[in-house]
Amino acid sequence: MEIPHNQVPEQTLLAIIEEFISREGTDYGHREYTLDEKVEKVKSQLLNGEIKLMFDSETSSCNLVKVD
Protein backbone atom coordinates (compact mmCIF):
# COMPACT_ATOMS: atom_id res chain seq x y z
CA MET A 1 0.00 0.00 0.00
CA GLU A 2 1.40 3.41 -0.94
CA ILE A 3 1.68 5.99 1.82
CA PRO A 4 1.76 9.67 0.81
CA HIS A 5 5.09 10.86 2.21
CA ASN A 6 3.65 14.28 2.99
CA GLN A 7 1.22 12.65 5.45
CA VAL A 8 4.02 11.07 7.50
CA PRO A 9 5.41 13.06 10.46
CA GLU A 10 8.84 14.54 9.61
CA GLN A 11 10.70 12.59 12.32
CA THR A 12 9.09 9.32 11.21
CA LEU A 13 9.94 9.97 7.57
CA LEU A 14 13.52 10.81 8.54
CA ALA A 15 13.82 7.53 10.47
CA ILE A 16 12.46 5.57 7.48
CA ILE A 17 14.88 7.31 5.10
CA GLU A 18 17.88 6.77 7.40
CA GLU A 19 17.00 3.09 7.84
CA PHE A 20 16.69 2.74 4.06
CA ILE A 21 20.07 4.41 3.53
CA SER A 22 21.72 2.17 6.11
CA ARG A 23 20.79 -0.91 4.04
CA GLU A 24 22.97 0.09 1.09
CA GLY A 25 26.48 -1.27 0.57
CA THR A 26 29.70 0.58 1.24
CA ASP A 27 30.83 1.24 -2.35
CA TYR A 28 30.12 4.92 -2.89
CA GLY A 29 32.04 5.28 -6.12
CA HIS A 30 34.50 8.15 -6.52
CA ARG A 31 33.20 10.05 -3.50
CA GLU A 32 31.64 9.19 -0.16
CA TYR A 33 28.51 11.12 0.79
CA THR A 34 27.49 12.21 4.27
CA LEU A 35 24.30 10.91 5.83
CA ASP A 36 22.76 14.37 5.46
CA GLU A 37 23.59 14.44 1.74
CA LYS A 38 22.04 11.02 1.25
CA VAL A 39 18.92 11.99 3.21
CA GLU A 40 18.48 15.13 1.08
CA LYS A 41 18.88 13.09 -2.12
CA VAL A 42 16.21 10.60 -1.02
CA LYS A 43 13.86 13.42 0.05
CA SER A 44 14.37 15.03 -3.36
CA GLN A 45 13.52 11.75 -5.07
CA LEU A 46 10.32 11.49 -3.00
CA LEU A 47 9.29 15.05 -3.89
CA ASN A 48 10.04 14.48 -7.58
CA GLY A 49 8.04 11.25 -7.65
CA GLU A 50 11.08 9.13 -8.53
CA ILE A 51 10.50 6.91 -5.50
CA LYS A 52 7.49 6.25 -3.29
CA LEU A 53 6.87 5.13 0.27
CA MET A 54 5.20 1.75 0.55
CA PHE A 55 3.82 -0.15 3.56
CA ASP A 56 3.80 -3.95 3.62
CA SER A 57 1.02 -5.16 5.93
CA GLU A 58 2.41 -8.72 6.02
CA THR A 59 5.72 -7.60 7.49
CA SER A 60 4.44 -4.37 9.07
CA SER A 61 7.32 -2.52 7.46
CA CYS A 62 7.87 0.48 5.21
CA ASN A 63 10.09 0.62 2.18
CA LEU A 64 11.11 3.16 -0.43
CA VAL A 65 10.72 1.84 -3.96
CA LYS A 66 11.60 3.22 -7.37
CA VAL A 67 8.65 4.29 -9.51
CA ASP A 68 8.58 2.48 -12.85
PyMOL Python script that loads the backbone (N, CA, C, O; Angstrom):
from pymol import cmd

cmd.read_pdbstr("""\
ATOM      1  N   MET A   1       0.849  -1.163   0.000  1.00  0.00           N
ATOM      2  CA  MET A   1       0.000   0.000   0.000  1.00  0.00           C
ATOM      3  C   MET A   1       0.900   1.233   0.000  1.00  0.00           C
ATOM      4  O   MET A   1       1.837   1.319   0.793  1.00  0.00           O
ATOM      5  N   GLU A   2       0.619   2.183  -0.884  1.00  0.00           N
ATOM      6  CA  GLU A   2       1.404   3.410  -0.941  1.00  0.00           C
ATOM      7  C   GLU A   2       0.964   4.361   0.163  1.00  0.00           C
ATOM      8  O   GLU A   2      -0.226   4.506   0.440  1.00  0.00           O
ATOM      9  N   ILE A   3       1.939   5.001   0.783  1.00  0.00           N
ATOM     10  CA  ILE A   3       1.677   5.991   1.823  1.00  0.00           C
ATOM     11  C   ILE A   3       2.168   7.338   1.303  1.00  0.00           C
ATOM     12  O   ILE A   3       3.344   7.464   0.962  1.00  0.00           O
ATOM     13  N   PRO A   4       1.304   8.345   1.234  1.00  0.00           N
ATOM     14  CA  PRO A   4       1.763   9.671   0.810  1.00  0.00           C
ATOM     15  C   PRO A   4       2.805  10.197   1.805  1.00  0.00           C
ATOM     16  O   PRO A   4       2.515  10.362   2.990  1.00  0.00           O
ATOM     17  N   HIS A   5       4.007  10.455   1.316  1.00  0.00           N
ATOM     18  CA  HIS A   5       5.093  10.858   2.207  1.00  0.00           C
ATOM     19  C   HIS A   5       4.800  12.159   2.937  1.00  0.00           C
ATOM     20  O   HIS A   5       5.323  12.393   4.027  1.00  0.00           O
ATOM     21  N   ASN A   6       3.967  13.008   2.343  1.00  0.00           N
ATOM     22  CA  ASN A   6       3.647  14.285   2.992  1.00  0.00           C
ATOM     23  C   ASN A   6       2.646  14.125   4.133  1.00  0.00           C
ATOM     24  O   ASN A   6       2.342  15.098   4.823  1.00  0.00           O
ATOM     25  N   GLN A   7       2.130  12.919   4.341  1.00  0.00           N
ATOM     26  CA  GLN A   7       1.219  12.655   5.454  1.00  0.00           C
ATOM     27  C   GLN A   7       1.919  11.943   6.609  1.00  0.00           C
ATOM     28  O   GLN A   7       1.288  11.587   7.604  1.00  0.00           O
ATOM     29  N   VAL A   8       3.229  11.741   6.466  1.00  0.00           N
ATOM     30  CA  VAL A   8       4.019  11.073   7.502  1.00  0.00           C
ATOM     31  C   VAL A   8       4.738  12.153   8.310  1.00  0.00           C
ATOM     32  O   VAL A   8       5.341  13.056   7.729  1.00  0.00           O
ATOM     33  N   PRO A   9       4.684  12.073   9.647  1.00  0.00           N
ATOM     34  CA  PRO A   9       5.410  13.060  10.459  1.00  0.00           C
ATOM     35  C   PRO A   9       6.891  13.118  10.063  1.00  0.00           C
ATOM     36  O   PRO A   9       7.495  12.091   9.753  1.00  0.00           O
ATOM     37  N   GLU A  10       7.462  14.314  10.075  1.00  0.00           N
ATOM     38  CA  GLU A  10       8.836  14.537   9.615  1.00  0.00           C
ATOM     39  C   GLU A  10       9.846  13.606  10.295  1.00  0.00           C
ATOM     40  O   GLU A  10      10.705  13.035   9.623  1.00  0.00           O
ATOM     41  N   GLN A  11       9.753  13.449  11.602  1.00  0.00           N
ATOM     42  CA  GLN A  11      10.702  12.591  12.321  1.00  0.00           C
ATOM     43  C   GLN A  11      10.556  11.129  11.900  1.00  0.00           C
ATOM     44  O   GLN A  11      11.548  10.407  11.800  1.00  0.00           O
ATOM     45  N   THR A  12       9.332  10.698  11.657  1.00  0.00           N
ATOM     46  CA  THR A  12       9.094   9.323  11.213  1.00  0.00           C
ATOM     47  C   THR A  12       9.664   9.112   9.820  1.00  0.00           C
ATOM     48  O   THR A  12      10.318   8.103   9.554  1.00  0.00           O
ATOM     49  N   LEU A  13       9.415  10.065   8.938  1.00  0.00           N
ATOM     50  CA  LEU A  13       9.939   9.967   7.575  1.00  0.00           C
ATOM     51  C   LEU A  13      11.463   9.947   7.597  1.00  0.00           C
ATOM     52  O   LEU A  13      12.084   9.175   6.867  1.00  0.00           O
ATOM     53  N   LEU A  14      12.065  10.783   8.424  1.00  0.00           N
ATOM     54  CA  LEU A  14      13.520  10.814   8.541  1.00  0.00           C
ATOM     55  C   LEU A  14      14.052   9.457   9.006  1.00  0.00           C
ATOM     56  O   LEU A  14      15.054   8.972   8.480  1.00  0.00           O
ATOM     57  N   ALA A  15      13.397   8.849   9.977  1.00  0.00           N
ATOM     58  CA  ALA A  15      13.819   7.532  10.471  1.00  0.00           C
ATOM     59  C   ALA A  15      13.712   6.474   9.373  1.00  0.00           C
ATOM     60  O   ALA A  15      14.591   5.622   9.243  1.00  0.00           O
ATOM     61  N   ILE A  16      12.640   6.526   8.586  1.00  0.00           N
ATOM     62  CA  ILE A  16      12.461   5.572   7.480  1.00  0.00           C
ATOM     63  C   ILE A  16      13.562   5.763   6.440  1.00  0.00           C
ATOM     64  O   ILE A  16      14.143   4.791   5.958  1.00  0.00           O
ATOM     65  N   ILE A  17      13.845   7.015   6.098  1.00  0.00           N
ATOM     66  CA  ILE A  17      14.882   7.309   5.103  1.00  0.00           C
ATOM     67  C   ILE A  17      16.250   6.852   5.603  1.00  0.00           C
ATOM     68  O   ILE A  17      17.004   6.227   4.857  1.00  0.00           O
ATOM     69  N   GLU A  18      16.575   7.158   6.857  1.00  0.00           N
ATOM     70  CA  GLU A  18      17.879   6.769   7.400  1.00  0.00           C
ATOM     71  C   GLU A  18      18.025   5.249   7.464  1.00  0.00           C
ATOM     72  O   GLU A  18      19.103   4.717   7.197  1.00  0.00           O
ATOM     73  N   GLU A  19      16.957   4.559   7.814  1.00  0.00           N
ATOM     74  CA  GLU A  19      17.003   3.095   7.845  1.00  0.00           C
ATOM     75  C   GLU A  19      17.210   2.554   6.436  1.00  0.00           C
ATOM     76  O   GLU A  19      17.976   1.610   6.242  1.00  0.00           O
ATOM     77  N   PHE A  20      16.541   3.138   5.461  1.00  0.00           N
ATOM     78  CA  PHE A  20      16.690   2.739   4.063  1.00  0.00           C
ATOM     79  C   PHE A  20      18.136   2.943   3.606  1.00  0.00           C
ATOM     80  O   PHE A  20      18.722   2.064   2.975  1.00  0.00           O
ATOM     81  N   ILE A  21      18.697   4.090   3.924  1.00  0.00           N
ATOM     82  CA  ILE A  21      20.070   4.409   3.531  1.00  0.00           C
ATOM     83  C   ILE A  21      21.054   3.434   4.166  1.00  0.00           C
ATOM     84  O   ILE A  21      22.034   3.036   3.537  1.00  0.00           O
ATOM     85  N   SER A  22      20.793   3.055   5.403  1.00  0.00           N
ATOM     86  CA  SER A  22      21.725   2.169   6.114  1.00  0.00           C
ATOM     87  C   SER A  22      21.775   0.766   5.509  1.00  0.00           C
ATOM     88  O   SER A  22      22.697   0.006   5.804  1.00  0.00           O
ATOM     89  N   ARG A  23      20.818   0.416   4.683  1.00  0.00           N
ATOM     90  CA  ARG A  23      20.794  -0.906   4.039  1.00  0.00           C
ATOM     91  C   ARG A  23      21.742  -1.004   2.859  1.00  0.00           C
ATOM     92  O   ARG A  23      22.114  -2.105   2.452  1.00  0.00           O
ATOM     93  N   GLU A  24      22.142   0.149   2.296  1.00  0.00           N
ATOM     94  CA  GLU A  24      22.969   0.092   1.094  1.00  0.00           C
ATOM     95  C   GLU A  24      24.385  -0.360   1.423  1.00  0.00           C
ATOM     96  O   GLU A  24      24.813  -0.314   2.577  1.00  0.00           O
ATOM     97  N   GLY A  25      25.104  -0.796   0.396  1.00  0.00           N
ATOM     98  CA  GLY A  25      26.476  -1.265   0.570  1.00  0.00           C
ATOM     99  C   GLY A  25      27.429  -0.126   0.877  1.00  0.00           C
ATOM    100  O   GLY A  25      27.006   1.007   1.106  1.00  0.00           O
ATOM    101  N   THR A  26      28.703  -0.430   0.880  1.00  0.00           N
ATOM    102  CA  THR A  26      29.698   0.576   1.235  1.00  0.00           C
ATOM    103  C   THR A  26      30.457   1.126   0.042  1.00  0.00           C
ATOM    104  O   THR A  26      31.351   1.950   0.235  1.00  0.00           O
ATOM    105  N   ASP A  27      30.151   0.717  -1.170  1.00  0.00           N
ATOM    106  CA  ASP A  27      30.828   1.238  -2.348  1.00  0.00           C
ATOM    107  C   ASP A  27      30.114   2.496  -2.813  1.00  0.00           C
ATOM    108  O   ASP A  27      29.029   2.436  -3.391  1.00  0.00           O
ATOM    109  N   TYR A  28      30.740   3.635  -2.552  1.00  0.00           N
ATOM    110  CA  TYR A  28      30.118   4.916  -2.886  1.00  0.00           C
ATOM    111  C   TYR A  28      30.687   5.523  -4.161  1.00  0.00           C
ATOM    112  O   TYR A  28      30.402   6.677  -4.481  1.00  0.00           O
ATOM    113  N   GLY A  29      31.479   4.762  -4.882  1.00  0.00           N
ATOM    114  CA  GLY A  29      32.038   5.277  -6.116  1.00  0.00           C
ATOM    115  C   GLY A  29      33.238   6.174  -5.849  1.00  0.00           C
ATOM    116  O   GLY A  29      34.051   5.889  -4.970  1.00  0.00           O
ATOM    117  N   HIS A  30      33.346   7.256  -6.607  1.00  0.00           N
ATOM    118  CA  HIS A  30      34.499   8.150  -6.516  1.00  0.00           C
ATOM    119  C   HIS A  30      34.477   9.016  -5.265  1.00  0.00           C
ATOM    120  O   HIS A  30      35.506   9.575  -4.886  1.00  0.00           O
ATOM    121  N   ARG A  31      33.344   9.133  -4.630  1.00  0.00           N
ATOM    122  CA  ARG A  31      33.201  10.046  -3.495  1.00  0.00           C
ATOM    123  C   ARG A  31      32.243   9.441  -2.483  1.00  0.00           C
ATOM    124  O   ARG A  31      31.233   8.839  -2.848  1.00  0.00           O
ATOM    125  N   GLU A  32      32.572   9.608  -1.202  1.00  0.00           N
ATOM    126  CA  GLU A  32      31.638   9.191  -0.164  1.00  0.00           C
ATOM    127  C   GLU A  32      30.737  10.370   0.164  1.00  0.00           C
ATOM    128  O   GLU A  32      31.177  11.519   0.143  1.00  0.00           O
ATOM    129  N   TYR A  33      29.486  10.090   0.465  1.00  0.00           N
ATOM    130  CA  TYR A  33      28.512  11.120   0.789  1.00  0.00           C
ATOM    131  C   TYR A  33      28.161  11.033   2.266  1.00  0.00           C
ATOM    132  O   TYR A  33      28.135   9.949   2.847  1.00  0.00           O
ATOM    133  N   THR A  34      27.892  12.186   2.865  1.00  0.00           N
ATOM    134  CA  THR A  34      27.489  12.207   4.267  1.00  0.00           C
ATOM    135  C   THR A  34      26.059  11.703   4.383  1.00  0.00           C
ATOM    136  O   THR A  34      25.324  11.644   3.397  1.00  0.00           O
ATOM    137  N   LEU A  35      25.678  11.344   5.594  1.00  0.00           N
ATOM    138  CA  LEU A  35      24.303  10.906   5.828  1.00  0.00           C
ATOM    139  C   LEU A  35      23.328  12.011   5.446  1.00  0.00           C
ATOM    140  O   LEU A  35      22.298  11.741   4.828  1.00  0.00           O
ATOM    141  N   ASP A  36      23.641  13.248   5.805  1.00  0.00           N
ATOM    142  CA  ASP A  36      22.758  14.370   5.464  1.00  0.00           C
ATOM    143  C   ASP A  36      22.588  14.521   3.960  1.00  0.00           C
ATOM    144  O   ASP A  36      21.485  14.790   3.485  1.00  0.00           O
ATOM    145  N   GLU A  37      23.675  14.349   3.203  1.00  0.00           N
ATOM    146  CA  GLU A  37      23.593  14.443   1.742  1.00  0.00           C
ATOM    147  C   GLU A  37      22.705  13.338   1.175  1.00  0.00           C
ATOM    148  O   GLU A  37      21.906  13.570   0.267  1.00  0.00           O
ATOM    149  N   LYS A  38      22.856  12.145   1.718  1.00  0.00           N
ATOM    150  CA  LYS A  38      22.044  11.021   1.253  1.00  0.00           C
ATOM    151  C   LYS A  38      20.574  11.231   1.588  1.00  0.00           C
ATOM    152  O   LYS A  38      19.700  10.950   0.768  1.00  0.00           O
ATOM    153  N   VAL A  39      20.301  11.726   2.795  1.00  0.00           N
ATOM    154  CA  VAL A  39      18.915  11.994   3.205  1.00  0.00           C
ATOM    155  C   VAL A  39      18.288  13.023   2.274  1.00  0.00           C
ATOM    156  O   VAL A  39      17.155  12.843   1.827  1.00  0.00           O
ATOM    157  N   GLU A  40      19.011  14.097   1.977  1.00  0.00           N
ATOM    158  CA  GLU A  40      18.479  15.130   1.085  1.00  0.00           C
ATOM    159  C   GLU A  40      18.212  14.580  -0.311  1.00  0.00           C
ATOM    160  O   GLU A  40      17.225  14.953  -0.945  1.00  0.00           O
ATOM    161  N   LYS A  41      19.077  13.702  -0.792  1.00  0.00           N
ATOM    162  CA  LYS A  41      18.881  13.092  -2.116  1.00  0.00           C
ATOM    163  C   LYS A  41      17.607  12.248  -2.132  1.00  0.00           C
ATOM    164  O   LYS A  41      16.822  12.322  -3.077  1.00  0.00           O
ATOM    165  N   VAL A  42      17.404  11.445  -1.084  1.00  0.00           N
ATOM    166  CA  VAL A  42      16.209  10.599  -1.016  1.00  0.00           C
ATOM    167  C   VAL A  42      14.960  11.468  -0.894  1.00  0.00           C
ATOM    168  O   VAL A  42      13.952  11.188  -1.543  1.00  0.00           O
ATOM    169  N   LYS A  43      15.009  12.515  -0.074  1.00  0.00           N
ATOM    170  CA  LYS A  43      13.860  13.424   0.046  1.00  0.00           C
ATOM    171  C   LYS A  43      13.533  14.050  -1.304  1.00  0.00           C
ATOM    172  O   LYS A  43      12.364  14.167  -1.673  1.00  0.00           O
ATOM    173  N   SER A  44      14.558  14.449  -2.033  1.00  0.00           N
ATOM    174  CA  SER A  44      14.366  15.034  -3.361  1.00  0.00           C
ATOM    175  C   SER A  44      13.701  14.034  -4.303  1.00  0.00           C
ATOM    176  O   SER A  44      12.819  14.398  -5.081  1.00  0.00           O
ATOM    177  N   GLN A  45      14.124  12.783  -4.232  1.00  0.00           N
ATOM    178  CA  GLN A  45      13.525  11.749  -5.074  1.00  0.00           C
ATOM    179  C   GLN A  45      12.061  11.524  -4.713  1.00  0.00           C
ATOM    180  O   GLN A  45      11.240  11.273  -5.595  1.00  0.00           O
ATOM    181  N   LEU A  46      11.723  11.610  -3.424  1.00  0.00           N
ATOM    182  CA  LEU A  46      10.320  11.492  -3.002  1.00  0.00           C
ATOM    183  C   LEU A  46       9.497  12.651  -3.563  1.00  0.00           C
ATOM    184  O   LEU A  46       8.417  12.446  -4.116  1.00  0.00           O
ATOM    185  N   LEU A  47      10.015  13.863  -3.414  1.00  0.00           N
ATOM    186  CA  LEU A  47       9.293  15.050  -3.887  1.00  0.00           C
ATOM    187  C   LEU A  47       9.106  15.044  -5.399  1.00  0.00           C
ATOM    188  O   LEU A  47       8.083  15.503  -5.905  1.00  0.00           O
ATOM    189  N   ASN A  48      10.097  14.522  -6.117  1.00  0.00           N
ATOM    190  CA  ASN A  48      10.037  14.482  -7.580  1.00  0.00           C
ATOM    191  C   ASN A  48       9.255  13.290  -8.115  1.00  0.00           C
ATOM    192  O   ASN A  48       9.061  13.165  -9.324  1.00  0.00           O
ATOM    193  N   GLY A  49       8.804  12.413  -7.218  1.00  0.00           N
ATOM    194  CA  GLY A  49       8.039  11.251  -7.652  1.00  0.00           C
ATOM    195  C   GLY A  49       8.877  10.130  -8.237  1.00  0.00           C
ATOM    196  O   GLY A  49       8.340   9.227  -8.879  1.00  0.00           O
ATOM    197  N   GLU A  50      10.204  10.176  -8.022  1.00  0.00           N
ATOM    198  CA  GLU A  50      11.079   9.125  -8.533  1.00  0.00           C
ATOM    199  C   GLU A  50      10.979   7.858  -7.691  1.00  0.00           C
ATOM    200  O   GLU A  50      11.156   6.751  -8.197  1.00  0.00           O
ATOM    201  N   ILE A  51      10.693   8.030  -6.406  1.00  0.00           N
ATOM    202  CA  ILE A  51      10.496   6.905  -5.499  1.00  0.00           C
ATOM    203  C   ILE A  51       9.225   7.157  -4.697  1.00  0.00           C
ATOM    204  O   ILE A  51       8.739   8.286  -4.623  1.00  0.00           O
ATOM    205  N   LYS A  52       8.695   6.098  -4.100  1.00  0.00           N
ATOM    206  CA  LYS A  52       7.492   6.248  -3.285  1.00  0.00           C
ATOM    207  C   LYS A  52       7.631   5.423  -2.016  1.00  0.00           C
ATOM    208  O   LYS A  52       8.413   4.474  -1.952  1.00  0.00           O
ATOM    209  N   LEU A  53       6.865   5.799  -1.019  1.00  0.00           N
ATOM    210  CA  LEU A  53       6.867   5.130   0.270  1.00  0.00           C
ATOM    211  C   LEU A  53       5.762   4.087   0.268  1.00  0.00           C
ATOM    212  O   LEU A  53       4.597   4.393   0.012  1.00  0.00           O
ATOM    213  N   MET A  54       6.148   2.849   0.557  1.00  0.00           N
ATOM    214  CA  MET A  54       5.197   1.746   0.554  1.00  0.00           C
ATOM    215  C   MET A  54       5.166   1.086   1.927  1.00  0.00           C
ATOM    216  O   MET A  54       6.183   1.022   2.617  1.00  0.00           O
ATOM    217  N   PHE A  55       3.983   0.591   2.321  1.00  0.00           N
ATOM    218  CA  PHE A  55       3.824  -0.155   3.563  1.00  0.00           C
ATOM    219  C   PHE A  55       3.413  -1.574   3.217  1.00  0.00           C
ATOM    220  O   PHE A  55       2.491  -1.793   2.431  1.00  0.00           O
ATOM    221  N   ASP A  56       4.107  -2.536   3.812  1.00  0.00           N
ATOM    222  CA  ASP A  56       3.801  -3.953   3.615  1.00  0.00           C
ATOM    223  C   ASP A  56       3.097  -4.449   4.871  1.00  0.00           C
ATOM    224  O   ASP A  56       3.719  -4.564   5.927  1.00  0.00           O
ATOM    225  N   SER A  57       1.808  -4.744   4.762  1.00  0.00           N
ATOM    226  CA  SER A  57       1.025  -5.159   5.931  1.00  0.00           C
ATOM    227  C   SER A  57       1.432  -6.536   6.452  1.00  0.00           C
ATOM    228  O   SER A  57       1.253  -6.827   7.634  1.00  0.00           O
ATOM    229  N   GLU A  58       1.977  -7.386   5.579  1.00  0.00           N
ATOM    230  CA  GLU A  58       2.405  -8.719   6.016  1.00  0.00           C
ATOM    231  C   GLU A  58       3.602  -8.649   6.956  1.00  0.00           C
ATOM    232  O   GLU A  58       3.691  -9.408   7.921  1.00  0.00           O
ATOM    233  N   THR A  59       4.522  -7.731   6.665  1.00  0.00           N
ATOM    234  CA  THR A  59       5.725  -7.604   7.492  1.00  0.00           C
ATOM    235  C   THR A  59       5.662  -6.391   8.420  1.00  0.00           C
ATOM    236  O   THR A  59       6.561  -6.172   9.231  1.00  0.00           O
ATOM    237  N   SER A  60       4.597  -5.612   8.291  1.00  0.00           N
ATOM    238  CA  SER A  60       4.440  -4.370   9.070  1.00  0.00           C
ATOM    239  C   SER A  60       5.669  -3.480   8.935  1.00  0.00           C
ATOM    240  O   SER A  60       6.184  -2.953   9.921  1.00  0.00           O
ATOM    241  N   SER A  61       6.129  -3.325   7.695  1.00  0.00           N
ATOM    242  CA  SER A  61       7.322  -2.516   7.459  1.00  0.00           C
ATOM    243  C   SER A  61       7.105  -1.565   6.288  1.00  0.00           C
ATOM    244  O   SER A  61       6.259  -1.788   5.422  1.00  0.00           O
ATOM    245  N   CYS A  62       7.897  -0.502   6.293  1.00  0.00           N
ATOM    246  CA  CYS A  62       7.872   0.481   5.214  1.00  0.00           C
ATOM    247  C   CYS A  62       9.107   0.305   4.354  1.00  0.00           C
ATOM    248  O   CYS A  62      10.149  -0.155   4.819  1.00  0.00           O
ATOM    249  N   ASN A  63       8.971   0.679   3.089  1.00  0.00           N
ATOM    250  CA  ASN A  63      10.091   0.619   2.176  1.00  0.00           C
ATOM    251  C   ASN A  63       9.954   1.736   1.160  1.00  0.00           C
ATOM    252  O   ASN A  63       8.850   2.181   0.848  1.00  0.00           O
ATOM    253  N   LEU A  64      11.083   2.179   0.653  1.00  0.00           N
ATOM    254  CA  LEU A  64      11.107   3.155  -0.427  1.00  0.00           C
ATOM    255  C   LEU A  64      11.403   2.396  -1.706  1.00  0.00           C
ATOM    256  O   LEU A  64      12.382   1.654  -1.782  1.00  0.00           O
ATOM    257  N   VAL A  65      10.558   2.582  -2.713  1.00  0.00           N
ATOM    258  CA  VAL A  65      10.724   1.844  -3.964  1.00  0.00           C
ATOM    259  C   VAL A  65      10.741   2.803  -5.144  1.00  0.00           C
ATOM    260  O   VAL A  65      10.083   3.844  -5.135  1.00  0.00           O
ATOM    261  N   LYS A  66      11.510   2.426  -6.158  1.00  0.00           N
ATOM    262  CA  LYS A  66      11.603   3.220  -7.373  1.00  0.00           C
ATOM    263  C   LYS A  66      10.297   3.128  -8.148  1.00  0.00           C
ATOM    264  O   LYS A  66       9.704   2.054  -8.254  1.00  0.00           O
ATOM    265  N   VAL A  67       9.857   4.247  -8.683  1.00  0.00           N
ATOM    266  CA  VAL A  67       8.651   4.289  -9.508  1.00  0.00           C
ATOM    267  C   VAL A  67       9.039   3.885 -10.922  1.00  0.00           C
ATOM    268  O   VAL A  67       9.998   4.411 -11.486  1.00  0.00           O
ATOM    269  N   ASP A  68       8.290   2.953 -11.488  1.00  0.00           N
ATOM    270  CA  ASP A  68       8.580   2.484 -12.852  1.00  0.00           C
ATOM    271  C   ASP A  68       8.068   3.438 -13.887  1.00  0.00           C
ATOM    272  O   ASP A  68       8.228   3.195 -15.084  1.00  0.00           O
TER     273      ASP A  68
END
""", "prot")
cmd.dss("prot")
cmd.show_as("cartoon", "prot")
cmd.util.cbc("prot")
cmd.orient("prot")
